[in-house]
Amino acid sequence: MNSASSRSLRGSSLRVGNKAHFAWSGVNFTLSPKTVAKSHKDPRVLKNLSGVAHPGEVIAIMGASGSGKTSLLNVLSGRIMSMNGHVVTSKFSINGNAIHADQLGPNIAYVTQEDTLCPTATPREALEFSARLRLPSSVSREERERMVEDVIQILHLEKCADTMIGNELIKGISGGEKRRTSIGVELITSPSILFLDEPTSGLDSYAAFNVVNALKDLASLGCTVLCTIHQPSSEVFHLFDRVLLLADGRTFFDGRVDHMAQYLLTCGYPVPPETNPADHVMFLMQTLDKQVLQGISDQFEVARKGFNPHAQAQSEAGRGGMPLHKLKRSQAPWTVQFIALGKRDIQSVLRDTGSLKARYGSTIMLTLIFSLIFYKIGDSTDTQSHFGALANLAISGMFGASQPVILLFPSERPRFLREYATGTYGAIPYFWSKLVTELPLTFSTSIITFLVAYWLEALKGNFILHVLTLWLIGMAASSTALVAGCIASNVQVAMQAAPAIFVPQILFAGFFIKIQQIPVWIRWAQYLCSLKFGINLFLLNEFNLGCPESSSQHASCMSVITQNDIKPGDWWVYGLVLIGIFVFFRSLALILLMRRAKGFALA
């Protein structure tokens, strides 16, 4: 640790809650028969593993692909338990006190391999968001702000603290800075144990060194740090205090980094001069026969026969060891979650100027093109073309509102699941914050649409009613799209599912085929299609309210309403059906969202 880090740590108010000497034994992980049948893998992923991790240590878990290192990290952190046919057995203790896997949640933090951060937020804002929703209410605003500043200093994020994080489309901070921000988001809760999955993955050697060096700084505060890592450089490897090597789900070596070379020498595989020990041991584990690796693992287990990790943890902890399982996860009230999420969503919309320009620009451009095609159609006696102009506005409104929503959850799923799993917020506040952000966006595009189309197409209906109708169409259609987005596993699947949502809407709209001509056994589906009832409201507004009895075209106007089986007195029914579609599909989407999230929640 460099001197600058030492000075920042000495002045830091950030501390871990309680130092945790974490021990595990008898860790086994067996895949379900169904999974084995599909993958043809060895069902036993982890085989009777034992170990201990102490405060102040940074432990690297290494092994070849498929050796079980990520599975071990997930079992130790309580993210994998016995479910869906998978069988996990283990015994955990903290400071000598036995603890169950589902009780680890409040004491640990887990940093995933992917940086699932809000791209339009800054590192400072990401840390403030996590602190606001995850720290106890007893922590004052001033204390939260001080903790955020401490994390920024400890992780050396001062230079980028107020720069947008960014993504593929938004220019932002570097990969190493994103990774350190991800660590900071979890560190803000002052965890006793920090788990990280491949924290240096995808980073250059300098960025990787900075990340691991930051982990060393965290360990010096009393945090227990365990992370998987694939093939670190020599400089990065020697930053670790201990290394746990896995081969085929068994312990190949577990000890101090500077003892590994001597152990390999005793096994007959010395590290060649001027060779990175990490590269050498990874080469061995990837090239040696399975039987040879098993023999070395057997030799290691014999050498440490009688090793009791729980007794060692208790001895190191001394009499001051506390049973950390008494801690409970803190979660902010529903209203606080909703306000924080709403603020982040609104901020995200306003800062993503590219998406805003695309949304409003495409609305203006398409409406202008359609309005020029249907120029002054309202002054014409051609009621069929007049009907077509209104149907076209409804269809474009449906697409404009639905397309962003169908991609919303698939694109945000990794971040939502991470934040939900860590207890940052619940599914209901998340859902409502998205709705509150979406409502004004859809309403504004509806206004823009009719500001362009109403006079160019010489429409006769009430302007405000037309805007409200298009708004209802958009919100109801987007609710249907949201269901597909919650079901889809990724953005590509969501896009492929889009035709299944939009095509039936158009078919049941009454423009291509009258509802009376659709077979009775499938006619009920019209009540799930918002476009039909939206067009009904458009026609009533345009050909009933906008075409009084004194008009010379009154008879032709009423014929349009009659031919489409629309009853002038039922305008409120059509409005209620649109609201009903909106409520039904929003509720269904919320249920699907909660079911998706349920399996990811940590204790």
C-alpha positions as CSV (number, residue, x, y, z in Angstrom):
1,M,0.0,0.0,0.0
2,N,1.5,3.4,-1.0
3,S,1.9,6.3,1.4
4,A,-0.9,8.3,-0.2
5,S,-3.3,5.4,0.5
6,S,-2.0,5.1,4.0
7,R,-2.7,8.8,4.7
8,S,-6.3,8.6,3.2
9,L,-7.0,5.5,5.3
10,R,-5.8,7.0,8.5
11,G,-8.1,9.9,8.1
12,S,-11.1,7.8,6.9
13,S,-14.2,7.4,8.9
14,L,-15.2,4.2,7.0
15,R,-14.9,1.1,9.1
16,V,-16.2,-2.5,8.7
17,G,-19.0,-3.4,11.2
18,N,-17.2,-6.3,12.9
19,K,-14.0,-8.1,11.8
20,A,-14.9,-11.5,10.5
21,H,-12.7,-14.6,10.6
22,F,-14.7,-16.6,8.1
23,A,-14.3,-20.4,8.0
24,W,-15.9,-23.1,5.9
25,S,-15.7,-26.9,5.8
26,G,-17.4,-29.8,4.1
27,V,-18.4,-27.6,1.1
28,N,-19.9,-29.8,-1.6
29,F,-22.0,-28.8,-4.6
30,T,-23.7,-31.4,-6.7
31,L,-25.6,-30.5,-9.9
32,S,-29.2,-31.6,-10.4
33,P,-29.7,-34.8,-12.6
34,K,-31.6,-32.6,-15.1
35,T,-28.6,-30.2,-15.5
36,V,-26.1,-33.1,-15.7
37,A,-28.2,-34.7,-18.5
38,K,-28.1,-31.5,-20.5
39,S,-24.4,-30.6,-20.0
40,H,-22.9,-34.1,-19.6
41,K,-20.7,-32.6,-16.8
42,D,-19.4,-34.2,-13.6
43,P,-22.3,-33.7,-11.2
44,R,-19.9,-33.0,-8.3
45,V,-18.7,-29.4,-8.9
46,L,-17.1,-28.9,-5.4
47,K,-15.7,-31.8,-3.4
48,N,-15.4,-31.4,0.4
49,L,-13.6,-28.1,0.5
50,S,-12.4,-26.4,3.7
51,G,-10.7,-23.1,4.4
52,V,-10.5,-20.0,6.4
53,A,-10.2,-16.2,5.6
54,H,-9.1,-13.6,8.1
55,P,-9.6,-9.8,8.3
56,G,-6.8,-7.9,6.6
57,E,-6.3,-10.6,4.0
58,V,-7.0,-10.5,0.2
59,I,-7.4,-14.1,-1.0
60,A,-7.2,-15.1,-4.6
61,I,-9.3,-18.1,-5.7
62,M,-7.7,-19.5,-8.9
63,G,-8.1,-22.5,-11.1
64,A,-8.6,-23.5,-14.7
65,S,-12.0,-23.0,-16.4
66,G,-14.5,-25.4,-14.9
67,S,-12.4,-26.0,-11.7
68,G,-15.3,-24.6,-9.6
69,K,-13.8,-21.3,-8.4
70,T,-16.9,-19.2,-9.2
71,S,-19.2,-21.9,-7.8
72,L,-17.1,-21.9,-4.6
73,L,-17.4,-18.1,-4.4
74,N,-21.2,-18.3,-4.9
75,V,-21.6,-21.0,-2.3
76,L,-19.5,-19.1,0.3
77,S,-21.5,-16.0,-0.3
78,G,-24.8,-17.8,0.0
79,R,-25.8,-17.1,-3.6
80,I,-26.0,-20.9,-4.3
81,M,-28.1,-23.0,-2.0
82,S,-29.9,-26.4,-2.3
83,M,-32.7,-25.7,-4.8
84,N,-34.1,-26.9,-8.2
85,G,-32.4,-30.3,-7.7
86,H,-29.0,-28.9,-6.9
87,V,-27.5,-30.1,-3.6
88,V,-25.2,-27.9,-1.5
89,T,-23.7,-29.0,1.8
90,S,-21.5,-26.8,3.9
91,K,-20.7,-25.6,7.4
92,F,-19.8,-22.0,8.0
93,S,-18.7,-20.0,11.0
94,I,-17.7,-16.5,11.7
95,N,-15.4,-15.8,14.6
96,G,-16.0,-19.4,15.7
97,N,-19.8,-19.0,15.8
98,A,-21.7,-21.3,13.5
99,I,-23.8,-19.5,10.9
100,H,-26.1,-20.7,8.1
101,A,-25.7,-19.6,4.5
102,D,-28.9,-17.7,4.4
103,Q,-27.8,-15.6,7.4
104,L,-24.7,-14.3,5.7
105,G,-26.5,-11.5,3.7
106,P,-26.2,-8.6,6.2
107,N,-22.5,-9.3,6.8
108,I,-21.2,-9.6,3.2
109,A,-21.0,-7.8,-0.1
110,Y,-20.7,-9.4,-3.5
111,V,-19.3,-7.7,-6.6
112,T,-20.3,-9.4,-9.8
113,Q,-18.0,-9.7,-12.8
114,E,-20.1,-7.3,-14.9
115,D,-20.3,-3.6,-14.0
116,T,-24.1,-3.2,-13.7
117,L,-24.1,0.5,-13.0
118,C,-26.5,3.2,-14.2
119,P,-24.7,4.7,-17.2
120,T,-26.0,8.2,-16.8
121,A,-25.1,8.5,-13.1
122,T,-21.6,9.6,-11.8
123,P,-19.6,7.4,-9.4
124,R,-20.5,9.9,-6.6
125,E,-24.2,9.6,-7.4
126,A,-24.0,5.8,-7.6
127,L,-22.4,5.7,-4.1
128,E,-24.9,8.2,-2.8
129,F,-27.8,6.1,-4.2
130,S,-26.5,3.0,-2.5
131,A,-25.9,4.8,0.8
132,R,-29.3,6.4,0.8
133,L,-31.2,3.1,0.4
134,R,-28.9,0.7,2.2
135,L,-27.7,2.4,5.3
136,P,-29.8,2.5,8.5
137,S,-32.1,5.5,9.0
138,S,-30.0,6.3,12.1
139,V,-27.2,7.4,9.8
140,S,-27.5,11.1,9.2
141,R,-27.2,12.8,5.9
142,E,-23.9,14.3,6.9
143,E,-22.5,10.9,7.9
144,R,-23.7,9.4,4.6
145,E,-22.0,12.1,2.6
146,R,-18.8,11.7,4.6
147,M,-18.8,7.9,4.0
148,V,-19.3,8.5,0.3
149,E,-16.3,10.8,0.2
150,D,-14.2,8.3,2.2
151,V,-15.1,5.5,-0.3
152,I,-14.1,7.8,-3.2
153,Q,-10.8,8.5,-1.6
154,I,-10.1,4.9,-0.7
155,L,-10.8,3.7,-4.2
156,H,-9.0,6.6,-5.8
157,L,-12.1,7.8,-7.7
158,E,-11.5,11.5,-7.1
159,K,-10.7,12.4,-10.7
160,C,-13.8,10.7,-12.1
161,A,-16.2,11.1,-9.2
162,D,-18.4,13.6,-11.1
163,T,-18.1,12.1,-14.6
164,M,-20.9,10.0,-16.1
165,I,-20.2,6.3,-15.8
166,G,-21.2,5.7,-19.4
167,N,-21.8,2.7,-21.6
168,E,-21.4,1.6,-25.3
169,L,-23.4,4.7,-26.4
170,I,-22.5,7.2,-23.7
171,K,-18.9,8.3,-23.2
172,G,-17.8,7.8,-19.6
173,I,-15.2,6.6,-17.2
174,S,-12.6,3.9,-17.9
175,G,-13.1,0.2,-17.2
176,G,-10.9,0.2,-14.1
177,E,-12.8,3.2,-12.7
178,K,-16.1,1.4,-13.4
179,R,-14.9,-1.7,-11.5
180,R,-13.8,0.4,-8.5
181,T,-17.1,2.1,-8.5
182,S,-18.9,-1.3,-8.5
183,I,-16.8,-2.2,-5.5
184,G,-17.6,1.1,-3.8
185,V,-21.3,0.6,-4.2
186,E,-21.1,-2.5,-2.1
187,L,-18.4,-1.1,0.2
188,I,-20.7,1.7,1.3
189,T,-22.5,-0.7,3.7
190,S,-19.2,-1.5,5.5
191,P,-19.4,-5.2,5.0
192,S,-17.3,-7.6,7.1
193,I,-16.6,-9.9,4.1
194,L,-16.2,-8.8,0.5
195,F,-16.6,-11.3,-2.3
196,L,-15.6,-10.4,-5.9
197,D,-16.0,-12.4,-9.1
198,E,-13.2,-11.8,-11.5
199,P,-12.6,-8.1,-10.5
200,T,-9.8,-7.7,-13.1
201,S,-11.7,-9.3,-16.0
202,G,-11.4,-7.2,-19.2
203,L,-9.0,-4.7,-17.7
204,D,-5.4,-3.9,-18.8
205,S,-2.6,-4.7,-16.4
206,Y,-2.4,-1.1,-15.0
207,A,-6.1,-1.0,-14.3
208,A,-6.1,-4.5,-12.8
209,F,-3.2,-3.5,-10.5
210,N,-5.1,-0.4,-9.3
211,V,-8.2,-2.5,-8.6
212,V,-6.3,-5.1,-6.5
213,N,-4.3,-2.4,-4.8
214,A,-7.6,-0.8,-3.8
215,L,-8.7,-4.2,-2.4
216,K,-5.5,-4.2,-0.3
217,D,-6.5,-0.8,1.1
218,L,-9.9,-2.2,2.0
219,A,-8.4,-5.2,3.7
220,S,-6.2,-2.9,5.8
221,L,-9.5,-1.5,7.3
222,G,-10.3,-4.9,8.6
223,C,-12.3,-6.3,5.7
224,T,-12.0,-9.9,4.8
225,V,-11.6,-10.1,1.0
226,L,-12.0,-13.1,-1.3
227,C,-12.1,-13.0,-5.1
228,T,-11.8,-15.2,-8.1
229,I,-9.2,-14.3,-10.6
230,H,-8.2,-16.0,-13.8
231,Q,-4.5,-15.3,-14.7
232,P,-3.1,-12.2,-13.0
233,S,0.2,-10.6,-14.0
234,S,3.1,-11.1,-11.6
235,E,2.7,-7.7,-10.1
236,V,-1.0,-8.2,-9.4
237,F,-0.5,-11.8,-8.2
238,H,2.0,-10.7,-5.5
239,L,-0.5,-8.1,-4.2
240,F,-2.6,-11.0,-2.8
241,D,-1.9,-12.3,0.7
242,R,-3.0,-15.9,0.1
243,V,-4.1,-18.0,-2.9
244,L,-6.6,-20.9,-3.0
245,L,-6.0,-23.1,-6.0
246,L,-8.8,-25.4,-7.2
247,A,-8.4,-28.4,-9.6
248,D,-11.6,-30.3,-10.6
249,G,-13.5,-29.0,-7.5
250,R,-10.8,-29.9,-5.0
251,T,-8.1,-28.0,-3.2
252,F,-4.8,-28.0,-5.1
253,F,-3.1,-25.5,-2.8
254,D,-4.2,-23.2,0.0
255,G,-1.6,-20.9,1.5
256,R,0.4,-17.7,1.3
257,V,1.4,-16.5,-2.1
258,D,5.1,-16.5,-1.3
259,H,4.8,-20.2,-0.2
260,M,3.3,-21.5,-3.4
261,A,6.5,-21.7,-5.4
262,Q,8.1,-23.8,-2.6
263,Y,5.1,-26.1,-2.6
264,L,5.2,-26.6,-6.4
265,L,8.9,-27.4,-6.0
266,T,8.1,-30.2,-3.5
267,C,5.6,-31.6,-6.0
268,G,8.2,-31.7,-8.7
269,Y,7.0,-28.7,-10.7
270,P,9.4,-25.8,-9.9
271,V,8.6,-22.4,-11.2
272,P,11.2,-21.6,-13.9
273,P,13.4,-18.5,-13.5
274,E,11.9,-15.2,-14.7
275,T,8.4,-16.8,-14.9
276,N,5.2,-15.5,-13.4
277,P,4.2,-18.1,-10.7
278,A,0.5,-17.5,-11.6
279,D,1.2,-18.3,-15.2
280,H,3.2,-21.4,-14.3
281,V,0.6,-22.9,-12.0
282,M,-2.3,-22.1,-14.4
283,F,-0.3,-23.9,-17.2
284,L,0.1,-26.9,-14.9
285,M,-3.6,-27.1,-14.1
286,Q,-4.5,-26.9,-17.7
287,T,-1.9,-29.4,-19.0
288,L,-1.4,-32.0,-16.3
289,D,-3.5,-35.2,-16.5
290,K,-6.5,-35.4,-14.3
291,Q,-5.0,-38.2,-12.3
292,V,-1.8,-36.2,-11.6
293,L,-3.9,-33.2,-10.4
294,Q,-5.9,-35.5,-8.1
295,G,-2.7,-36.9,-6.7
296,I,-1.4,-33.4,-5.9
297,S,-4.7,-32.6,-4.3
298,D,-4.6,-35.8,-2.2
299,Q,-1.0,-34.9,-1.2
300,F,-2.1,-31.5,0.0
301,E,-5.0,-32.9,2.0
302,V,-2.7,-35.4,3.7
303,A,-0.2,-32.6,4.5
304,R,-2.9,-30.6,6.4
305,K,-4.7,-33.5,8.0
306,G,-6.3,-32.4,11.2
307,F,-6.8,-28.9,9.9
308,N,-9.9,-27.3,11.6
309,P,-10.7,-24.0,10.0
310,H,-13.5,-23.2,12.5
311,A,-11.1,-23.7,15.5
312,Q,-8.5,-21.5,13.7
313,A,-11.0,-18.8,13.1
314,Q,-12.2,-18.9,16.7
315,S,-8.6,-18.8,17.9
316,E,-7.7,-15.8,15.7
317,A,-10.9,-14.0,16.7
318,G,-10.2,-14.5,20.4
319,R,-12.9,-13.9,23.0
320,G,-14.0,-10.7,21.3
321,G,-15.5,-12.6,18.4
322,M,-19.1,-11.7,17.8
323,P,-21.9,-13.9,16.2
324,L,-22.5,-11.7,13.2
325,H,-25.7,-13.5,12.3
326,K,-27.6,-11.2,14.7
327,L,-27.2,-8.4,12.2
328,K,-30.2,-7.6,10.0
329,R,-30.2,-6.1,6.5
330,S,-31.4,-2.5,6.6
331,Q,-33.8,-1.3,3.9
332,A,-35.2,2.2,3.4
333,P,-38.9,2.8,3.6
334,W,-41.0,2.3,0.5
335,T,-41.4,6.1,0.0
336,V,-37.7,6.7,0.2
337,Q,-37.0,4.0,-2.3
338,F,-39.6,5.4,-4.7
339,I,-38.2,8.9,-4.5
340,A,-34.6,7.8,-4.9
341,L,-35.5,5.6,-7.9
342,G,-37.7,8.3,-9.5
343,K,-34.9,10.8,-9.1
344,R,-32.4,8.5,-10.8
345,D,-34.8,7.6,-13.6
346,I,-35.7,11.2,-14.4
347,Q,-32.1,12.2,-14.2
348,S,-31.3,9.3,-16.6
349,V,-33.9,10.4,-19.1
350,L,-32.7,14.0,-19.1
351,R,-29.0,13.2,-19.4
352,D,-29.5,10.6,-22.2
353,T,-29.9,13.4,-24.7
354,G,-29.3,11.0,-27.6
355,S,-32.4,8.9,-26.8
356,L,-34.5,12.0,-26.1
357,K,-33.6,13.5,-29.5
358,A,-34.3,10.2,-31.2
359,R,-37.6,9.8,-29.5
360,Y,-38.9,13.3,-30.2
361,G,-37.2,13.6,-33.5
362,S,-38.7,10.4,-34.9
363,T,-42.1,11.5,-33.6
364,I,-41.9,14.8,-35.3
365,M,-40.5,13.4,-38.5
366,L,-42.9,10.5,-38.9
367,T,-45.9,12.6,-38.0
368,L,-44.9,15.3,-40.5
369,I,-44.5,12.7,-43.3
370,F,-47.9,11.1,-42.5
371,S,-49.5,14.5,-42.2
372,L,-48.2,15.6,-45.6
373,I,-49.6,12.4,-47.1
374,F,-53.0,13.0,-45.5
375,Y,-52.8,16.8,-46.0
376,K,-56.2,18.5,-45.3
377,I,-57.9,15.1,-45.3
378,G,-60.4,16.5,-42.8
379,D,-61.8,18.8,-45.4
380,S,-62.3,16.0,-47.9
381,T,-65.5,14.0,-48.3
382,D,-63.4,10.8,-48.5
383,T,-64.3,9.4,-45.0
384,Q,-62.4,6.1,-45.6
385,S,-59.1,8.1,-46.1
386,H,-60.1,10.2,-43.1
387,F,-60.5,7.0,-41.1
388,G,-57.1,5.8,-42.4
389,A,-55.4,9.0,-41.2
390,L,-56.7,8.5,-37.7
391,A,-55.8,4.8,-37.6
392,N,-52.3,5.7,-38.8
393,L,-51.9,8.2,-35.9
394,A,-53.0,5.5,-33.4
395,I,-50.7,2.9,-34.8
396,S,-47.7,5.3,-34.8
397,G,-48.5,6.2,-31.2
398,M,-48.7,2.6,-30.2
399,F,-45.3,1.8,-31.7
400,G,-43.7,5.0,-30.3
401,A,-44.8,4.2,-26.8
402,S,-44.2,0.5,-26.8
403,Q,-40.7,0.1,-28.4
404,P,-38.7,1.8,-25.6
405,V,-40.7,-0.1,-23.0
406,I,-40.3,-3.6,-24.4
407,L,-36.5,-3.1,-24.2
408,L,-36.5,-1.5,-20.8
409,F,-36.4,-4.5,-18.4
410,P,-34.2,-6.7,-20.6
411,S,-31.6,-3.9,-20.8
412,E,-31.8,-3.1,-17.1
413,R,-32.2,-6.7,-15.8
414,P,-28.6,-7.2,-14.5
415,R,-28.7,-4.0,-12.6
416,F,-32.2,-4.5,-11.2
417,L,-31.4,-8.1,-10.1
418,R,-28.2,-7.0,-8.4
419,E,-29.8,-4.1,-6.6
420,Y,-32.8,-6.2,-5.6
421,A,-30.7,-9.1,-4.4
422,T,-28.7,-6.8,-2.1
423,G,-31.9,-5.4,-0.6
424,T,-31.3,-1.9,-2.1
425,Y,-35.0,-1.6,-3.0
426,G,-38.1,-3.7,-3.7
427,A,-39.8,-4.6,-7.0
428,I,-42.8,-2.4,-6.4
429,P,-41.0,0.9,-5.9
430,Y,-38.9,0.1,-8.9
431,F,-42.0,-0.6,-11.0
432,W,-43.8,2.5,-9.9
433,S,-40.8,4.8,-10.5
434,K,-40.6,3.5,-14.1
435,L,-44.3,4.2,-14.6
436,V,-44.1,7.8,-13.2
437,T,-41.2,8.5,-15.6
438,E,-43.0,7.0,-18.5
439,L,-46.3,8.8,-18.1
440,P,-45.1,12.3,-18.9
441,L,-42.8,11.1,-21.7
442,T,-45.8,9.4,-23.5
443,F,-48.0,12.4,-22.8
444,S,-45.5,14.8,-24.3
445,T,-45.1,12.7,-27.5
446,S,-48.9,12.6,-27.8
447,I,-49.0,16.4,-27.6
448,I,-46.2,16.8,-30.2
449,T,-48.0,14.3,-32.5
450,F,-51.2,16.4,-32.6
451,L,-49.4,19.7,-32.7
452,V,-48.0,18.6,-36.0
453,A,-51.0,16.5,-37.3
454,Y,-54.1,18.4,-36.1
455,W,-53.9,21.4,-38.4
456,L,-52.0,19.8,-41.3
457,E,-54.6,17.1,-41.6
458,A,-57.4,19.5,-40.8
459,L,-58.9,17.3,-38.1
460,K,-62.2,18.3,-36.7
461,G,-62.4,16.6,-33.3
462,N,-61.5,18.1,-30.0
463,F,-57.8,18.6,-29.8
464,I,-57.5,17.7,-26.1
465,L,-59.6,14.6,-26.4
466,H,-57.4,13.5,-29.3
467,V,-54.3,14.0,-27.2
468,L,-55.8,12.1,-24.2
469,T,-56.9,9.2,-26.5
470,L,-53.4,8.8,-28.0
471,W,-51.9,8.9,-24.5
472,L,-54.3,6.1,-23.4
473,I,-53.4,4.1,-26.5
474,G,-49.7,4.5,-25.8
475,M,-49.9,3.6,-22.1
476,A,-52.1,0.6,-22.7
477,A,-50.0,-0.7,-25.6
478,S,-46.8,-0.1,-23.6
479,S,-48.2,-2.2,-20.7
480,T,-48.6,-5.1,-23.1
481,A,-45.1,-4.6,-24.3
482,L,-43.8,-4.5,-20.7
483,V,-45.1,-8.0,-20.1
484,A,-43.1,-9.2,-23.1
485,G,-40.1,-7.4,-21.8
486,C,-40.4,-9.0,-18.3
487,I,-40.6,-12.5,-19.9
488,A,-37.8,-12.0,-22.4
489,S,-34.3,-13.1,-21.2
490,N,-32.5,-10.4,-23.2
491,V,-32.9,-7.5,-25.6
492,Q,-32.7,-9.8,-28.7
493,V,-35.5,-12.0,-27.5
494,A,-37.6,-9.0,-26.6
495,M,-37.2,-7.6,-30.2
496,Q,-38.2,-10.9,-31.7
497,A,-41.3,-11.0,-29.5
498,A,-42.4,-7.6,-30.6
499,P,-44.4,-8.7,-33.7
500,A,-46.4,-11.1,-31.5
501,I,-47.6,-8.0,-29.6
502,F,-48.1,-5.5,-32.4
503,V,-49.6,-7.5,-35.3
504,P,-52.7,-8.7,-33.3
505,Q,-53.2,-5.1,-32.2
506,I,-53.4,-4.0,-35.9
507,L,-55.6,-7.0,-37.0
508,F,-58.2,-6.3,-34.3
509,A,-58.2,-2.5,-34.9
510,G,-61.1,-2.8,-37.4
511,F,-59.2,-1.2,-40.3
512,F,-58.2,-4.3,-42.3
513,I,-61.2,-6.5,-41.2
514,K,-64.4,-5.7,-39.4
515,I,-64.7,-7.2,-35.9
516,Q,-68.0,-8.9,-37.0
517,Q,-66.1,-10.8,-39.7
518,I,-63.6,-12.3,-37.2
519,P,-64.6,-15.8,-36.1
520,V,-66.5,-15.8,-32.8
521,W,-64.2,-18.2,-31.0
522,I,-61.3,-15.6,-31.2
523,R,-63.3,-12.4,-31.2
524,W,-62.8,-12.1,-27.4
525,A,-59.1,-11.2,-28.0
526,Q,-60.2,-7.7,-29.1
527,Y,-60.5,-6.8,-25.4
528,L,-56.8,-7.2,-25.0
529,C,-56.0,-4.9,-27.9
530,S,-55.8,-1.3,-27.1
531,L,-55.6,-0.1,-30.6
532,K,-59.2,-1.0,-31.5
533,F,-60.7,1.0,-28.6
534,G,-58.4,3.9,-29.1
535,I,-59.5,4.1,-32.7
536,N,-63.1,3.9,-31.6
537,L,-62.5,7.0,-29.4
538,F,-60.8,8.8,-32.3
539,L,-63.7,8.1,-34.6
540,L,-66.3,9.3,-32.0
541,N,-64.3,12.5,-31.4
542,E,-63.7,13.1,-35.1
543,F,-67.0,12.0,-36.8
544,N,-69.5,12.6,-34.0
545,L,-68.3,15.5,-31.9
546,G,-66.4,17.0,-34.8
547,C,-69.2,16.5,-37.3
548,P,-72.4,18.2,-36.0
549,E,-75.9,17.6,-37.4
550,S,-75.8,20.9,-39.2
551,S,-72.8,19.7,-41.2
552,S,-73.4,18.7,-44.8
553,Q,-71.2,15.6,-44.2
554,H,-73.1,14.5,-41.1
555,A,-74.7,11.5,-42.8
556,S,-71.3,10.2,-44.1
557,C,-69.7,10.8,-40.7
558,M,-72.4,8.8,-39.0
559,S,-72.0,6.0,-41.5
560,V,-68.4,5.5,-40.5
561,I,-69.4,5.2,-36.9
562,T,-72.2,2.8,-37.8
563,Q,-70.1,0.6,-40.1
564,N,-67.5,0.1,-37.3
565,D,-70.2,-0.9,-34.8
566,I,-69.5,2.1,-32.6
567,K,-72.2,3.4,-30.2
568,P,-71.8,7.1,-29.6
569,G,-73.0,6.7,-26.0
570,D,-70.3,4.2,-25.2
571,W,-67.3,6.5,-25.3
572,W,-66.8,6.0,-21.6
573,V,-66.8,2.2,-22.1
574,Y,-64.0,2.4,-24.6
575,G,-62.0,4.7,-22.2
576,L,-62.5,2.3,-19.3
577,V,-61.5,-0.7,-21.5
578,L,-58.2,1.1,-22.3
579,I,-57.7,1.8,-18.7
580,G,-58.5,-1.8,-17.9
581,I,-56.0,-3.1,-20.4
582,F,-53.4,-0.7,-18.9
583,V,-54.1,-1.9,-15.3
584,F,-54.3,-5.6,-16.2
585,F,-51.0,-5.8,-18.2
586,R,-49.2,-3.5,-15.7
587,S,-50.3,-5.8,-12.9
588,L,-49.2,-8.9,-14.8
589,A,-45.9,-7.3,-15.6
590,L,-45.4,-6.5,-11.9
591,I,-46.1,-10.2,-10.9
592,L,-43.7,-11.4,-13.6
593,L,-41.0,-9.0,-12.4
594,M,-41.4,-10.1,-8.7
595,R,-41.2,-13.7,-9.7
596,R,-38.0,-13.1,-11.7
597,A,-36.5,-11.2,-8.7
598,K,-37.6,-13.6,-6.0
599,G,-34.9,-16.2,-6.8
600,F,-32.1,-13.6,-6.6
601,A,-32.9,-12.2,-3.2
602,L,-30.2,-12.7,-0.6
603,A,-31.1,-13.3,3.1
